[in-house]
Structures are given as C-alpha cells and as structure tokens.
C-alpha cells in the first residue's frame, strides 16, 4: 500500500486497495445477510490484470437483502493527508457502497459512501471522506464521532437496499486522492 501514483487531477496519490493479486493483497471475507437468516451471497476476487470482481446474488428470503465483503488492513492506514478515495469501476446498474471502519470489529460503526458506476464504460468514482455516512447495521447514525482518518482499520464493499438478483461490479485499484 505504499505505491505512489497520480490521481485524475494529476496530484500524487497512494494505493489503498490493490486488485492485482500481488501487492499487499487483502483477504476479503464474505459478510452477507446470513447473520440475520438471509441467503444472499457475495465474494470478491482479484485478477492478474488488476481488476477486482465483486459478484454474487441478493435474495430476500428469510429477511435477507444484502451482500458484503470486508477486509482488514495489516496495519491501520493513516489517510489524514488525503481527501477521499478514487477508483475506476464498471457496474451492472446497481448501487454499491464502500465502507470504512476505525476498528476490525465487524460490529463497529461503518462509514459508508454509495456510488452507481456506468454499465458500458469504466466510470471514475471519487468518494470524498467528508461524505462518508456513519451507519450501524444499515441504520444511519447521528451524534457520533466522525471517521478517524488517522486510523483506518478495515474496508468493506456492499450491495444493499433490497437490490435483488445477481450483481457484478468490476473495479480497479482504490487510491487515496488529495
């Protein structure tokens, strides 16, 4: 996660999540609605050409309705020098969310930002940290501490909101932007 690059505006950036299967590959743990009895499924795989694929199926059976994956950083990431996350993505018409946590505990507050990438072309997605919303178990929280950018401990990817059926999101590296 120490690779430096240029973001879309030409400023230097840093890779937060790589999908090439080599550089600091994270372990993505599926965390679907099975915790509530649901039957949705999702996983994230990386390819040698640097594309991450988040795919699966969302089912409403037994109170379900979402699929997610979570990865813990080997060490907390200090993102205080950066203003957000930028990535290239190609979707399927569904809305997705990236989540950030200050803890590796999956029961902790997750700060989320949603995005809906284009289905035909790669979309440049820019997610400012200031627009990440604190949530817990799908509910928006108020009167909580803001995301601590000095201590990002884990990252998540979600498809939720009862968007039933198969889903497929392709992504390139997530980079910190200034």
Secondary structure, 3 states (H helix, E strand, C coil): CCCEEECCCCCEEEEEECCCCCCCCCCCEECCHHHHCCCCEEEEEECCCCCEEEEEEECCHHHCCCEEEEEEEEEEECCCCCCEEEEEEECCCCCEEEEEECCCCCCCCEEEEEECCCCCCCEEEEEEHHHCEEEECCEECCCCCCCCCCCEEEEEEEECCCCCEEEEEEECCEEEEC
